């Protein structure tokens, strides 16, 4: 649905009208034969097709800074990968092995591979590669089509003239990083390294602490045996704890021996087999389920696609909500899973938990049985924790649009203020270095790895645009300089450059506002024990502290001030005093 455009909607409406026209002709023909059927009336044009508008995310989809907003929202939904220490993109490695012709240029097949890989790169990665291949001389107009052209024109020559190991390492770090790609159709491998082997041994040392269901699933993964989850009410025939313990011990030993045998055959430079990676990923998922913690990385051993991670988070949320589900709502779940009312609710709840846990371990490709999807959706709706987060792609897009809409409003205000000042000749663009005591340094260092601290300085300096020294990729002089603002306004290139910087500054400001709102809401719910882990992670925008500070806030003023200090830790006391006066004035 992400690619469903206004044009697609109009075409779909045309098809429907054509079908309705055929139905109308058939009815008229039947009426002519003496039938008393009513003539069918054509439906009116839907109102949403009359109100033509473009979403902010569509308008600015090609901008580098907009991608930072999307990453910010995905982080709050638990979709921003933190476990990519061991994984590399094979497509990126292939670019260093492309075949060349006698004259040193790339052959047509190699060019096709290069262009295909470039198309899959994210906007931020394209910007970083463009800076490398042009030695920092990229145009300050950072739009995707422009960056793609720069990279396609200069990357072949850059690859052919890689004269230093440092240059190769810098480019390789971008091209092999899974976070550098916006497409999911990439080949990701996990090379064996000493760090990976250490992580695997550390994980296996805790194998005995996993549930029996998890260990059985690991055994299936190691044997590459597929299992389609089925809902079954199994009578607990064996109640002997000793028998169950012995059976579990046998399975644990079996899994341990298989893993140890496979690990002993690994060596540095070889890729980790998928069956081992998936088995170890089951361990992480089981620990996440048992400890009810979102901080445990589930992508450290196997890089699940984002769609699968979203689905796993939804299953976890349903499993955490299941114990609190009311009996009356539990009864309504039975027909969804084709179970009769004769089944006892205690057995049904236990069977449902086993079924959903099985789905959690087996949804590697992001697919689930239809009845499982219905059950998860029902539990989300009926959970007594009304404030919990329901993670969906639609919800994520709404969040992205909300942040971008705020950025758009800020940009309009800034432009209006700038034009008003320009008319009075009161504003001049200034060039300033990055302040060491930046008031707006976020808690996350090198935010999104897209923009540096300089842009946050621009936010604090009322959108003053520092554009000196930015040159074109073709080696011309700097496009943006400290000329009179009126001359910049008349120059399309410099105006576009200034607009990019203004958009980036407004995006950063909107992100700060979004983080503040999340912190404030999270602090208001700090004493509510019914708030689940998924909701706290969402409100904290994916940055839950291992040792969270207890908020001793007696009123809303304290809550707001604490949130500001958390998001902007370097904010000086004088600015905080201004905030206090604003809040006091609002209270009066």
NORHUUR-V87880 format. One record per pair of residues at least 6 apart in sequence whose C-alpha atoms are under 7 Angstrom apart, sorted by the first residue. I is the first residue (numbers start at 1). J is the second residue. Records with the same first field share a line. If there is no record, write none. Layout:
I: J  J
This chain:
20: 42
24: 39  40
27: 37  39
28: 39
31: 37
56: 401  404  405
57: 401  404
60: 66
62: 143  144
63: 123  142  143  144
64: 123  124  142  143
65: 504  507
67: 123
68: 448
69: 400  507  511
70: 400
71: 80
73: 396  399  400
74: 80
75: 541  542
76: 537  538  541  542
77: 391  538  542
78: 542
79: 306  309  310
82: 297
83: 297  299  300
84: 300
86: 190  191  196
87: 188  189  190  191
88: 176  177  178  188  189  190
89: 176  177  178  186  187  188  189
90: 176  187  188  189
91: 117  186  187
92: 175  176
93: 176
95: 114
96: 159
98: 110
99: 106  107  110
100: 106  107
101: 107
115: 152
120: 181  182  183
121: 180  181  182
122: 180  181  182
123: 144
124: 450
125: 174  180
126: 147  148
127: 147
129: 151  171
130: 138  147  150  151
131: 137  138
133: 154  155  158
134: 473
137: 470  471  472  473  475
138: 471  472  473
139: 470  471  472  473
140: 470  497
141: 496  497  500
142: 500
162: 168
174: 180
184: 305
189: 271
190: 271  272
191: 269  270  271  272
192: 267  268  269  270  271  272
193: 268
208: 252
210: 283  286
212: 248
214: 282  283  286
215: 251  252
216: 251
217: 361
218: 279  282
219: 255
221: 275  278  279
222: 275  276  279
224: 275
229: 355  358  359
230: 355
231: 355
232: 351
233: 348  351
277: 301  302
278: 302
280: 301
281: 298  299  301  302
282: 361
284: 296  298
285: 298
288: 294  296
289: 316
292: 533
293: 533
294: 533  534
304: 364
307: 366
308: 363  364  365  366
310: 391
311: 366
312: 360
314: 391
315: 356  360  376
317: 534
318: 376  379  380
319: 353
321: 383
324: 384
325: 383  384
329: 382
333: 375
334: 340
336: 371  375
337: 371
359: 368
380: 390
385: 530  531
388: 531  532  535
389: 534  535
403: 510  511  514
404: 507
406: 510
407: 506  507  510
410: 506
411: 502  503  506
421: 427
428: 484  485
429: 464  465  482  485
430: 464  466  482
431: 466  468
432: 466
434: 454  457
438: 457  570
439: 570  571  572
440: 456  460  568  570  571
441: 456  568  570
442: 567  568
443: 567  568  569
446: 452
455: 505
458: 464  465  505
459: 505  509
463: 502  505
465: 498  501
467: 480  481
468: 480  481  482
469: 478
470: 478  479  480
471: 477  478  479
472: 478  479
479: 493  494
480: 494
488: 494  495
489: 495
515: 541  567
516: 563  564  567
518: 539  540  541
519: 539  540  563
520: 559  560  563
521: 539
522: 536  539  540
523: 551  559
537: 543  544
553: 559
557: 583
